[in-house]
Amino acid sequence: MVSSLNVGDSIYTEPIIDGNDLFVSTENGTIRKVTYDQVTNQFTIIWEKDMNQRLTSPLAVVNHRLCVGGEKGLLIQLDIENGELVQQTKLKHAPQHVLEYNGYFLLLSNKGQVDLIMIKQ
């Protein structure tokens, strides 16, 4: 093993890899930006954000924002650099998938709901 990092909870969704950065969401609703240093072979947590709810979708990067669905029926958008909340949008149902589609968010829920929402700059 080259390196290891315990993020403290179960990881059920695929992480996002961006260069040496890794974005991971855990079962309890915490999102972390982790970086890997190839010289020291060490992972370091850059930031972490507790969303105070179970996350219902895999992470997605859209317009330099980290986006995810929350169980409270929210589309959550975080600044990819510092993890600060940029915007939350209330939806009818919790999104199971967050995708970018021709300049819009395409959100698919577990209740058969399909939403198309404009991406604000």
C-alpha contacts under 8 A as a table, 3 or more apart, distances in Angstrom:
res1	aa1	res2	aa2	distance
1	M	4	S	7.58
2	V	41	N	6.47
3	S	41	N	5.88
3	S	42	Q	5.89
3	S	43	F	7.04
4	S	42	Q	7.52
4	S	43	F	7.00
5	L	43	F	6.31
7	V	26	T	7.96
9	D	26	T	5.82
9	D	27	E	6.30
9	D	28	N	6.94
10	S	26	T	5.53
10	S	27	E	5.34
10	S	28	N	7.93
11	I	14	E	7.95
11	I	24	V	7.48
11	I	25	S	6.45
11	I	26	T	4.66
11	I	27	E	6.00
12	Y	25	S	7.98
12	Y	26	T	6.83
12	Y	27	E	6.71
13	T	25	S	7.05
13	T	26	T	7.82
13	T	57	S	7.66
13	T	58	P	5.39
13	T	59	L	7.80
14	E	24	V	7.67
14	E	58	P	6.43
14	E	59	L	7.65
15	P	22	L	6.67
15	P	23	F	5.52
15	P	24	V	4.91
15	P	25	S	7.12
15	P	58	P	7.65
15	P	59	L	6.94
16	I	22	L	5.71
16	I	23	F	5.03
16	I	24	V	6.88
16	I	59	L	6.79
16	I	60	A	7.27
16	I	61	V	7.98
17	I	20	N	7.32
17	I	21	D	5.91
17	I	22	L	4.67
17	I	23	F	6.51
18	D	21	D	5.07
18	D	22	L	6.25
19	G	22	L	7.98
20	N	35	T	5.53
20	N	36	Y	5.42
20	N	37	D	7.39
21	D	33	K	6.72
21	D	34	V	5.62
21	D	35	T	4.37
21	D	36	Y	6.56
22	L	33	K	5.78
22	L	34	V	5.01
22	L	35	T	6.04
22	L	36	Y	7.98
23	F	31	I	7.07
23	F	32	R	5.67
23	F	33	K	4.65
23	F	34	V	6.22
23	F	59	L	7.88
24	V	31	I	5.66
24	V	32	R	5.29
24	V	33	K	6.63
24	V	34	V	7.70
24	V	59	L	7.89
25	S	29	G	6.64
25	S	30	T	5.67
25	S	31	I	4.34
25	S	32	R	6.43
25	S	55	L	7.80
25	S	58	P	7.91
25	S	59	L	7.35
26	T	29	G	5.63
26	T	30	T	5.49
26	T	31	I	6.56
26	T	55	L	7.98
27	E	30	T	7.47
27	E	54	R	6.56
27	E	55	L	7.18
28	N	52	N	7.93
28	N	53	Q	7.06
28	N	54	R	5.70
28	N	55	L	7.68
29	G	50	D	5.94
29	G	51	M	5.36
29	G	52	N	6.17
29	G	53	Q	5.39
29	G	54	R	4.73
29	G	55	L	5.36
30	T	48	E	6.74
30	T	49	K	5.55
30	T	50	D	4.30
30	T	51	M	5.94
30	T	52	N	7.83
31	I	48	E	5.53
31	I	49	K	5.25
31	I	50	D	6.47
31	I	51	M	7.60
32	R	45	I	6.78
32	R	46	I	7.44
32	R	47	W	5.73
32	R	48	E	4.24
32	R	49	K	6.47
33	K	45	I	5.95
33	K	46	I	5.42
33	K	47	W	5.38
33	K	48	E	6.40
33	K	83	G	7.92
34	V	43	F	6.49
34	V	44	T	5.50
34	V	45	I	4.38
34	V	46	I	5.50
34	V	47	W	7.36
35	T	43	F	5.60
35	T	44	T	5.35
35	T	45	I	6.48
35	T	46	I	6.76
36	Y	41	N	6.87
36	Y	42	Q	5.76
36	Y	43	F	4.50
36	Y	44	T	6.46
37	D	40	T	5.66
37	D	41	N	5.45
37	D	42	Q	5.45
37	D	43	F	6.47
37	D	44	T	7.98
38	Q	41	N	4.90
38	Q	42	Q	7.23
45	I	48	E	7.32
47	W	82	N	6.61
47	W	83	G	6.45
48	E	83	G	6.88
49	K	83	G	6.41
49	K	84	E	7.88
51	M	54	R	7.70
51	M	55	L	7.99
53	Q	70	G	6.39
53	Q	71	E	6.26
53	Q	72	K	7.14
54	R	70	G	6.05
54	R	71	E	5.56
55	L	58	P	8.00
55	L	68	V	7.01
55	L	69	G	5.82
55	L	70	G	4.47
55	L	71	E	5.96
56	T	68	V	7.48
56	T	69	G	5.21
56	T	70	G	5.24
56	T	71	E	5.80
56	T	94	A	6.67
56	T	95	P	6.32
56	T	96	Q	5.30
56	T	97	H	7.93
57	S	68	V	5.78
57	S	69	G	5.10
57	S	70	G	7.35
57	S	95	P	6.30
57	S	96	Q	4.40
57	S	97	H	5.11
57	S	98	V	6.79
58	P	68	V	6.40
58	P	69	G	7.76
58	P	96	Q	7.57
58	P	97	H	6.62
58	P	98	V	7.44
59	L	66	L	6.70
59	L	67	C	5.79
59	L	68	V	5.05
59	L	98	V	7.58
60	A	66	L	5.79
60	A	67	C	5.13
60	A	68	V	6.45
60	A	98	V	6.47
60	A	99	L	6.91
61	V	64	H	6.20
61	V	65	R	5.47
61	V	66	L	4.70
61	V	67	C	6.01
62	V	65	R	5.28
62	V	66	L	6.57
62	V	67	C	6.90
62	V	99	L	7.99
62	V	100	E	6.40
63	N	121	Q	7.65
64	H	79	D	7.10
64	H	80	I	6.00
65	R	77	Q	6.00
65	R	78	L	5.52
65	R	79	D	5.10
65	R	80	I	5.09
66	L	77	Q	5.63
66	L	78	L	5.05
66	L	79	D	6.35
66	L	80	I	5.45
67	C	75	L	7.00
67	C	76	I	5.55
67	C	77	Q	4.55
67	C	78	L	6.39
67	C	98	V	7.19
68	V	75	L	6.00
68	V	76	I	5.37
68	V	77	Q	6.80
68	V	98	V	6.51
69	G	73	G	7.15
69	G	74	L	5.72
69	G	75	L	4.81
69	G	76	I	6.07
69	G	94	A	6.24
69	G	95	P	4.96
69	G	96	Q	6.53
69	G	97	H	7.30
69	G	98	V	6.97
70	G	73	G	5.70
70	G	74	L	5.04
70	G	75	L	6.48
70	G	76	I	7.04
70	G	94	A	5.93
70	G	95	P	6.95
71	E	74	L	6.96
71	E	94	A	5.20
71	E	95	P	7.86
72	K	93	H	7.89
72	K	94	A	6.31
73	G	90	K	5.82
73	G	91	L	5.07
73	G	92	K	6.22
73	G	93	H	4.87
73	G	94	A	3.84
73	G	95	P	6.73
74	L	88	Q	6.20
74	L	89	T	5.44
74	L	90	K	4.69
74	L	91	L	5.71
74	L	93	H	7.97
74	L	94	A	6.27
74	L	95	P	7.40
75	L	88	Q	5.56
75	L	89	T	5.06
75	L	90	K	6.58
75	L	91	L	7.20
75	L	95	P	7.18
76	I	85	L	7.60
76	I	87	Q	6.21
76	I	88	Q	4.68
76	I	89	T	6.72
77	Q	85	L	6.16
77	Q	86	V	5.49
77	Q	87	Q	5.22
77	Q	88	Q	6.23
78	L	83	G	5.31
78	L	84	E	5.43
78	L	85	L	4.56
78	L	86	V	5.19
78	L	87	Q	7.15
79	D	82	N	5.77
79	D	83	G	4.97
79	D	84	E	5.30
79	D	85	L	6.41
79	D	86	V	6.09
80	I	83	G	5.77
85	L	88	Q	7.75
91	L	94	A	6.86
93	H	109	S	6.04
93	H	110	N	7.55
93	H	111	K	6.84
93	H	113	Q	7.11
94	A	109	S	5.76
94	A	110	N	7.16
95	P	98	V	6.78
95	P	107	L	5.76
95	P	108	L	5.40
95	P	109	S	4.30
95	P	110	N	6.97
96	Q	107	L	7.38
96	Q	108	L	5.69
96	Q	109	S	4.92
96	Q	110	N	6.05
97	H	106	L	7.99
97	H	107	L	5.72
97	H	108	L	5.19
97	H	109	S	6.90
98	V	105	F	6.71
98	V	106	L	6.03
98	V	107	L	4.94
98	V	108	L	6.88
99	L	105	F	5.73
99	L	106	L	5.06
99	L	107	L	6.43
100	E	103	G	6.58
100	E	104	Y	5.78
100	E	105	F	4.89
100	E	106	L	5.93
101	Y	104	Y	5.12
101	Y	105	F	6.03
101	Y	106	L	5.99
103	G	118	M	6.76
103	G	119	I	6.22
104	Y	116	L	6.21
104	Y	117	I	5.40
104	Y	118	M	4.52
104	Y	119	I	5.17
105	F	115	D	7.77
105	F	116	L	5.57
105	F	117	I	5.03
105	F	118	M	6.23
105	F	119	I	6.24
106	L	114	V	7.16
106	L	115	D	5.84
106	L	116	L	4.78
106	L	117	I	6.71
107	L	113	Q	7.96
107	L	114	V	5.69
107	L	115	D	5.04
107	L	116	L	6.40
108	L	112	G	7.08
108	L	113	Q	5.94
108	L	114	V	4.82
108	L	115	D	6.64
109	S	112	G	5.65
109	S	113	Q	5.16
109	S	114	V	6.55
110	N	113	Q	7.26
